[in-house]
Amino acid sequence: MQPTKVILSGGGTGGHIFPAVAIANELKKQIPNVQILFVGALGRMEMEKVPKAGYEIIGLPIAGFQRSLSLSNLTFPFKLIMSLLKARKIIKDFKPDVVIGTGGYASGPILRAATNKGIPTLIQEQNSYAGVTNKILGAKVNTICVAYEGMDKFFPKEKIVFSGNPIRQDITGVSEKRNEAFEFFKLDKNKKAILVVGGSLGAKGINEAMGESLKLLADENIQLVWQTGKNYFETAKQQCAPFESKNIKAVDFITRMDLAYAFADVVISRAGAGAISELCAVKKPSIFVPLPTAAEDHQTKNAMSLVNKNAALLVKDVDAKKDLVKKAVELIKNEPLQKELTEKIGTMAIHNSVEIIANEVLKLLKK
């Protein structure tokens, strides 16, 4: 029996990579003889993360076009042409039955090469504001899986399937892991705790705001686990040192996000689509600090879809130093508001996203 061949492309950030890996894992469960190949962008995070997840990946020389004046823009046309040629060769050699894109630079060339050959294609748009690559691809692909309502302003309505965003499977059932979480992070289970996550690469605005306000948390007897990203970690470690006895600690990267969510009474986070989907699933009172430089300010739009339903709070990056920790302390002390946010954010979770997307892939394969 011939194997079913699938190409998956998504990268640049964890928000594009984690959904792609989740879809690959689900397809492996549903299609016994599936053969999966990833296509990424050379030098980007996916070239390391995808092999760790157990999948083969080929890199394209594609890079983004900088909106500001930059010398790297001079090489953009050459990298794009080389990537389109390489994508065509990958399609010709691998002969996929279906090609799936979850966003990021590399998905453009490989999806375009697939649509030109008439191969069935699906894209998954995580955000409430569609990315440039997906907007261009939307006219040609067969199916578009989305996580927010009103996406027909970007894509043909008849192609849209409301699926939500796939999340990491290990974050389910966190409420039963609370005791384990306090032991893992060496925290006191009788004290309130805040989790701060700035995305897989860290978050400058959040980091600077936290660094200046640690004394307030110590004075209020609130514990903190603060994921800083690599670049800010050494600075944060020094800033936390005087408050070590109060369980105020910095880590560069959290490997057990399930346990991190389990201990948290309040979470401070960027407003990437993946982070929001996970926080809906684990039902945590959340304060979002959208990345101000995100394309088309999509993180603010993501966050506002919850804020408008009283399901989360928002602090602008520009106001973070002044307001962020103060607002987190107020929320920690306000149990009725925590309860309301927990209930409302929980209603926005879609728990079977990856199955919905895999079923749409199966429909394309049957056609």
C-alpha positions in Angstrom: 0.0 0.0 0.0 1.4 3.4 -1.0 2.1 5.8 1.9 0.0 9.0 2.3 2.5 11.8 1.9 2.0 15.1 3.7 4.1 18.3 3.7 3.7 20.6 6.7 5.2 24.1 6.8 5.2 26.6 9.6 7.8 28.4 11.6 9.6 31.5 12.8 7.9 31.4 16.2 6.5 28.8 18.6 3.1 30.1 17.6 3.5 28.7 14.1 5.6 25.6 15.0 3.5 24.1 17.9 0.3 23.9 15.8 2.2 22.3 12.9 3.7 19.6 15.1 0.3 19.0 16.8 -1.3 18.5 13.4 1.5 16.1 12.4 1.1 14.1 15.6 -2.7 13.8 15.0 -2.3 12.7 11.4 0.1 10.0 12.5 -2.6 8.8 14.8 -5.3 8.8 12.2 -3.4 7.6 9.1 -1.3 4.5 9.8 1.0 4.7 6.7 1.5 8.5 6.7 4.9 10.0 5.7 5.4 13.5 6.9 8.0 16.1 5.7 8.4 19.6 7.2 9.6 22.6 5.2 11.0 25.5 7.2 13.2 28.6 6.8 16.9 28.2 7.3 18.2 29.7 10.5 14.8 29.9 12.1 13.5 28.2 15.3 11.8 25.4 13.4 15.1 23.9 12.1 15.9 23.0 15.7 12.4 22.3 17.2 10.9 20.1 14.5 13.7 17.4 14.5 13.4 17.4 18.3 9.7 16.5 17.8 10.8 13.6 15.6 10.2 14.9 12.1 12.4 15.5 9.1 12.7 19.1 7.9 14.1 20.8 4.8 15.1 24.5 5.0 14.4 27.2 2.4 16.7 30.3 2.2 13.6 32.5 2.5 13.7 35.5 5.0 11.2 38.2 5.8 11.0 41.6 4.1 11.8 44.3 6.7 9.3 47.2 6.9 12.0 49.6 7.9 14.9 50.5 5.6 17.4 47.6 5.8 20.3 46.3 3.7 18.8 42.8 4.1 15.9 43.8 1.9 18.4 43.9 -1.1 18.8 40.1 -0.8 15.1 39.5 -0.4 14.2 39.0 -4.1 17.1 36.5 -4.6 16.2 34.5 -1.5 12.5 34.4 -2.6 13.4 33.2 -6.1 15.8 30.5 -4.7 13.1 29.4 -2.2 10.4 29.2 -5.0 12.7 27.0 -7.1 13.7 24.8 -4.1 10.0 24.5 -3.1 9.1 23.3 -6.6 11.9 20.7 -6.4 10.7 19.5 -3.0 7.1 19.1 -4.4 8.5 17.2 -7.5 10.7 14.9 -5.5 8.4 14.2 -2.5 5.1 14.1 -4.4 2.8 15.0 -1.5 -0.9 14.1 -1.5 -1.6 17.3 0.6 0.3 20.3 1.8 -0.5 22.2 5.0 0.7 25.7 6.1 0.5 27.1 9.6 2.2 30.5 8.8 5.7 31.8 8.7 8.1 32.6 5.8 8.6 29.2 4.4 4.9 28.3 4.0 4.5 30.9 1.2 6.8 29.3 -1.4 5.8 25.6 -0.6 2.1 26.3 -0.7 2.4 28.3 -3.9 4.3 25.5 -5.5 1.7 23.0 -4.4 -1.3 25.1 -5.6 0.4 25.5 -9.0 0.5 21.7 -9.3 -3.1 21.3 -8.3 -2.2 19.5 -5.0 -4.8 19.8 -2.3 -3.8 22.5 0.3 -4.9 23.7 3.7 -3.8 26.7 5.7 -4.3 27.3 9.4 -4.5 31.0 10.5 -4.0 31.3 14.3 -4.6 35.0 14.7 -7.6 37.3 14.6 -5.8 39.4 12.0 -4.6 37.3 9.1 -0.8 37.2 8.3 0.4 38.5 4.9 1.5 35.1 3.7 -1.8 33.5 4.5 -3.8 36.4 3.0 -2.0 35.9 -0.3 -2.4 32.1 -0.2 -6.1 32.3 0.8 -7.3 32.8 -2.8 -5.6 29.6 -4.0 -5.8 27.0 -1.2 -8.7 24.6 -0.8 -9.4 25.0 3.0 -8.7 27.7 5.6 -8.9 26.8 9.3 -9.4 29.8 11.6 -9.5 30.4 15.3 -11.5 33.7 15.4 -14.9 34.8 14.1 -15.2 37.3 11.3 -12.3 36.0 9.3 -14.3 36.3 6.0 -12.9 39.8 5.8 -9.6 38.2 4.9 -10.6 34.9 3.2 -13.3 33.5 0.9 -16.2 32.6 3.2 -16.9 29.2 1.5 -13.3 28.0 2.3 -13.4 28.8 6.0 -13.6 26.2 8.7 -13.8 27.4 12.4 -11.3 25.1 14.2 -9.6 27.0 16.9 -5.9 26.6 17.5 -4.2 23.3 18.3 -2.5 23.4 21.7 0.2 21.2 23.3 -1.4 18.0 24.5 0.5 17.9 27.8 -1.2 21.0 29.2 -4.6 19.3 29.6 -5.7 18.4 33.1 -3.5 20.9 34.9 -5.8 21.3 37.9 -4.8 17.8 39.1 -1.1 18.7 38.9 -1.2 21.6 41.4 0.7 19.8 44.2 3.3 18.5 41.8 3.7 22.0 40.3 4.5 23.6 43.7 7.2 20.8 44.3 8.7 21.2 40.8 9.1 25.0 41.1 9.9 24.8 44.9 7.1 27.1 45.8 4.9 27.5 48.9 1.4 26.1 48.2 -0.1 28.4 50.9 0.9 31.6 49.1 -0.5 33.2 45.9 1.7 32.9 42.8 2.1 34.7 39.5 3.5 33.2 36.3 5.1 35.5 33.7 5.7 34.2 30.1 6.8 36.5 27.3 6.7 33.9 24.5 9.4 31.6 23.4 11.9 34.4 22.7 11.2 36.5 25.8 9.5 39.9 25.9 11.4 43.2 26.4 8.5 45.3 27.7 7.3 42.7 30.2 10.9 41.9 31.4 11.7 45.6 32.1 8.4 46.1 33.9 8.9 43.0 36.1 12.5 43.9 36.9 11.5 47.3 38.3 8.7 46.0 40.5 9.9 42.9 42.3 10.0 44.6 45.6 6.2 45.3 45.4 5.6 41.5 44.9 7.9 40.7 47.8 6.2 43.2 50.1 2.8 41.7 49.2 4.2 38.2 49.9 3.4 37.0 46.3 5.5 34.3 44.7 6.7 34.7 41.1 8.1 32.4 38.3 9.3 34.7 35.5 10.2 33.2 32.1 12.6 35.8 30.7 14.0 34.3 27.5 17.7 33.8 27.0 18.7 37.5 26.4 17.4 38.9 29.7 18.0 35.9 31.9 21.3 37.0 33.6 19.9 40.5 34.3 16.7 39.0 35.8 18.6 36.5 37.9 20.5 39.4 39.6 17.3 41.4 40.0 15.6 38.4 41.7 18.6 37.5 44.0 17.6 39.9 46.9 14.1 38.3 47.0 15.0 34.6 46.7 13.7 33.9 50.2 10.3 35.2 49.0 10.2 32.7 46.1 10.7 35.3 43.4 12.6 33.5 40.7 13.6 33.9 37.1 14.1 31.1 34.5 15.2 31.5 30.9 12.8 28.8 29.6 10.1 26.7 31.1 10.1 23.0 29.9 7.0 22.0 31.9 4.4 24.5 30.9 1.7 22.2 32.2 3.1 22.5 35.8 3.7 26.3 35.3 0.0 26.8 34.5 -0.9 24.5 37.4 0.5 26.6 40.2 -0.4 30.0 38.7 -3.2 32.1 40.3 -2.6 34.8 37.7 -0.7 34.7 34.4 1.0 37.6 32.6 1.6 36.9 29.0 2.1 38.3 25.5 -1.0 37.9 23.3 0.2 35.5 20.6 -2.6 33.2 19.3 -1.0 30.1 20.8 -0.6 31.6 24.3 -4.2 32.7 24.3 -5.5 29.3 23.2 -3.5 27.6 25.9 -4.8 30.0 28.6 -8.4 29.5 27.5 -7.8 25.7 27.8 -6.3 25.9 31.3 -8.8 28.6 32.4 -6.4 31.0 34.0 -7.0 34.7 35.0 -4.8 36.5 32.6 -3.3 39.9 31.9 -2.1 40.3 28.3 0.6 42.7 27.2 0.4 42.6 23.4 3.7 42.9 21.5 3.5 46.4 20.0 5.6 45.5 16.9 3.5 42.5 15.8 2.4 42.8 12.2 -0.8 44.8 11.9 -0.9 45.0 15.7 -2.5 41.5 15.6 -1.7 40.7 19.2 -3.8 43.6 20.5 -6.7 42.4 18.3 -6.2 38.9 19.7 -6.3 40.1 23.2 -9.3 42.4 22.7 -11.4 39.5 21.5 -11.2 38.3 25.1 -11.2 41.7 26.9 -14.4 42.7 25.1 -16.1 39.6 26.6 -14.7 40.3 30.1 -12.5 37.2 29.8 -9.1 38.8 30.3 -7.3 42.1 31.2 -5.0 44.1 29.0 -2.0 46.4 29.8 -0.4 48.2 26.8 3.4 47.6 26.4 4.0 51.3 26.7 2.2 51.3 30.1 3.8 48.1 31.5 6.4 49.7 33.7 3.8 51.9 35.4 0.8 49.6 35.6 1.6 45.9 35.0 2.7 44.6 38.4 0.2 47.0 40.2 -2.6 45.5 38.1 -1.4 41.9 38.8 -1.4 42.5 42.5 -4.9 44.0 42.4 -6.1 40.9 40.5 -4.4 38.5 42.9 -6.3 40.2 45.8 -9.6 40.3 43.9 -11.0 36.8 44.1 -14.5 37.6 42.6 -12.7 39.0 39.5 -10.4 36.0 39.3 -13.5 33.8 39.4 -15.2 35.8 36.6 -12.1 35.8 34.4 -11.7 32.0 34.9 -15.2 31.2 33.9 -15.3 33.5 30.9 -11.9 32.5 29.5 -12.9 28.9 29.8 -15.9 29.3 27.6 -13.7 30.4 24.8 -11.6 27.2 24.7 -11.9 24.8 21.8 -10.5 21.5 23.0 -10.6 19.4 19.8 -9.0 21.9 17.4 -6.4 19.4 16.1 -9.0 16.7 15.4 -11.1 19.3 13.4 -8.1 20.2 11.3 -7.0 16.6 10.8 -10.6 15.8 9.6 -10.4 18.6 7.1 -7.1 17.1 5.8 -8.7 13.7 5.5 -11.6 15.2 3.5 -9.0 16.7 1.1 -7.3 13.3 0.7 -10.6 11.6 -0.1 -11.3 14.1 -2.8 
